[in-house]
């Protein structure tokens, strides 16, 4: 299952973006989704995950919201009140099963979010 990410961009501090991650293929079922980010010179870090419940890194709590829509085969990350330290490449990860019930665990290609002060 391939994932296509979109929604990144260059914004000013305080602004918002909606990141999307859509799975291709025949009616994949999404069991869980996660968003990660990697800033230059830093390790990739977990931002948010959702399966039954949503969980967030402390640095984004109250500003970011993760969601998923199985009918659209898409996971979202709403990012509000952006700060320059949120600048990074954001990657999505989806786990689920395809129409034959075969499990998949796929990563998106990454989308750049740049926040200017």
Helices and strands as residue ranges (DSSP letters): E 3-6, E 9-12, E 17-23, E 29-38, E 45-50, E 54-56, E 64-69, E 74-79, G 84-86, E 88-97, E 103-107, E 111-116
